[in-house]
Amino acid sequence: MRFVDSHLHLGGPDALQALALASSNDTLLLTCGIDQESSWEGVNLAILTRTARAFVGVHPSEVLKEPALDWLPGALERASGVGEIGLDPKYSPVGPGSTQVRAFREQLEAAEHAAKPIQVHSRNAEEDCMEALSSFGLKSVLFHWFQDEGRLRQVQDKGYFVSFGPSLVYSKKLQRMAADSARELVLTETDSPVAYVPLGGVSGPSLVPSVVFRLAELWEMTFEEARELVRQNAVRYLGSSEKG
């Protein structure tokens, strides 16, 4: 791989086209589930091609709709990791004993048992996520689209990865965070199918090189140096021997 989209959601009629485009640009796609159906769809897509790796799990927005997680261990046997999981008070309470916390901890336990990486959604619940993570011995952790500037150092001091997406191109706050990040713990993502209005409403893994370009500027290195650094970070995050 030359590039990596560390967090997106493949699915529907456009999935095969996205895979073909990613393959032509030698981009590895880490597709995340948000529920049982989308998790299995990701697993099936990953079986078809070396271009994708599947992460399986239930998103905070879906845990009230899908409280049973008995399917997760079986899906995880065929997946590369657990995600997108986490906490978000926008959808339901995140206090002790809540459905969100129970589901998050159950999925962390599954990841620990399988010794596979995770992808965390932590919007407005960063401290709660950190507290839950501290109870487990996890292979590797990615805080996807992390925006809590004040806790960036705390997260990376734990050895957790953070990912930056196309909004890095225009967001001054994210540019400050990327510049201050431990470079060996940075990944790139697009969160596709999210579309970026300031970039003309475009979306998809084809935006990853633009993210790398902005990282190179912020880090005062060449595009190729930044690209290779992020690639190596992705290999360490996955804990696998990706080639190329």
Secondary structure as GFF3:
##gff-version 3
##sequence-region A 1 244
A	DSSP	beta_strand	3	8	.	.	.	ID=ss1
A	DSSP	three_ten_helix	12	14	.	.	.	ID=ss2
A	DSSP	alpha_helix	15	24	.	.	.	ID=ss3
A	DSSP	beta_strand	27	32	.	.	.	ID=ss4
A	DSSP	alpha_helix	36	48	.	.	.	ID=ss5
A	DSSP	beta_strand	52	56	.	.	.	ID=ss6
A	DSSP	three_ten_helix	60	62	.	.	.	ID=ss7
A	DSSP	alpha_helix	72	76	.	.	.	ID=ss8
A	DSSP	beta_strand	81	86	.	.	.	ID=ss9
A	DSSP	alpha_helix	99	114	.	.	.	ID=ss10
A	DSSP	beta_strand	118	121	.	.	.	ID=ss11
A	DSSP	alpha_helix	126	133	.	.	.	ID=ss12
A	DSSP	beta_strand	141	143	.	.	.	ID=ss13
A	DSSP	three_ten_helix	149	151	.	.	.	ID=ss14
A	DSSP	alpha_helix	152	157	.	.	.	ID=ss15
A	DSSP	beta_strand	161	164	.	.	.	ID=ss16
A	DSSP	three_ten_helix	166	169	.	.	.	ID=ss17
A	DSSP	alpha_helix	172	180	.	.	.	ID=ss18
A	DSSP	three_ten_helix	183	185	.	.	.	ID=ss19
A	DSSP	beta_strand	186	188	.	.	.	ID=ss20
A	DSSP	three_ten_helix	197	199	.	.	.	ID=ss21
A	DSSP	three_ten_helix	205	207	.	.	.	ID=ss22
A	DSSP	alpha_helix	208	219	.	.	.	ID=ss23
A	DSSP	alpha_helix	223	238	.	.	.	ID=ss24
###
